[in-house]
Amino acid sequence: MFDLDLLRTFLAVVENRHFTAAGRSLGLSQSTISQHIRRLELAAGRKLLARDTHTVTLTADGGLMARFAKDIVEANQRACDYFSEHVTRDRVRFGVSEDLVLTGLPRILSDFLSANPLLSIELSVGLTDSLYNKLDSGKLDLVFAKRRQSDDRGQVIWRERLAWLSNRDFRLESDMPAPLVLYQASSITGSLAIEALNRAGRPWYVACSSETLSGLRAATLAGSGVTAQSRLLLRQGDLVEPPEAASLPQLGEVEFVVLGRSARLQGATAALAEVVTHRGPELWAATAAPAVTAVA
């Protein structure tokens, strides 16, 4: 393993292009700088610097060592910062609906955590009602999900009309009752599906139910029936919108919001909310249907 002190000295010489100037920046004598460089070259088994009385230049191996050294020193500093007893680590309890997790949200969270290495996220995935209940009872700090129809809280990130989804081979005649694949518990998507069918006078029945979105997807892919969900699920490529011959009524709109426990967010919770607000619309960027709206 390369000694970190030797690597720091080497980087100082690379930056200053002079042993004396490097020594001044590190508070070391020129002889100590020279000794460090000799020891590093001995450890590497390669000549890293070409020097004379006036100039210091990198050899080809020295150029590679400079990149390695920078990465090693920076990684060591990040590790020291993370494990330091004097650093306060913050945590955000973040609730997200399952349809968002299945798209590009993990990438946004990854970028956020990379930029905030001392922050941890406790992720909860579930139905909107469950997430709102946890938020209101103090078990979550922030929620990114559909908005309850009776709730006007939160910052709207995206508004879209729900889509009917089925497998590619599913066929439904216009005079047939619609077989629905629904959540077992009450949900925004299920309520909008039933309301649309009732308004259109279209008979329906529950063909399959599940507690999770992955269960609904599996049942729909198996041909059990149709489900009403966000167009985000079209991104998976295995579910499609039924043909017009099915004569299913147009579904209502849903709003995706980011919502905290209070109107004024602080600290890490506020930082995560800001990232979701600005980057959340990216999740819908490649959906198949254009009938979606970003909200500033």
WOURDA-V455295 format. One record per run of one state. SS is the DSSP state (H for helix, E for strand, L for the rest). FROM is the first residue (numbers start at 1). LEN is the number of residues. If there is no record, write none. Layout:
# WOURDA-V455295
ss=[SS;SS]
from=[FROM;FROM]
len=[LEN;LEN]
This chain:
# WOURDA-V455295
ss=[L;H;L;H;L;H;L;E;L;E;L;H;L;E;H;L;H;L;E;L;H;L;E;L;E;L;E;L;E;L;H;L;E;L;H;L;E;L;H;L;E;L;H;L;E;L;H;L;E;L]
from=[1;4;17;19;27;30;45;49;52;56;59;60;84;90;98;102;105;116;119;127;128;137;142;147;155;162;163;167;178;184;188;201;204;211;213;222;226;230;231;237;240;241;244;247;253;261;267;285;292;295]
len=[3;13;2;8;3;15;4;3;4;3;1;24;6;8;4;3;11;3;8;1;9;5;5;8;7;1;4;11;6;4;13;3;7;2;9;4;4;1;6;3;1;3;3;6;8;6;18;7;3;2]
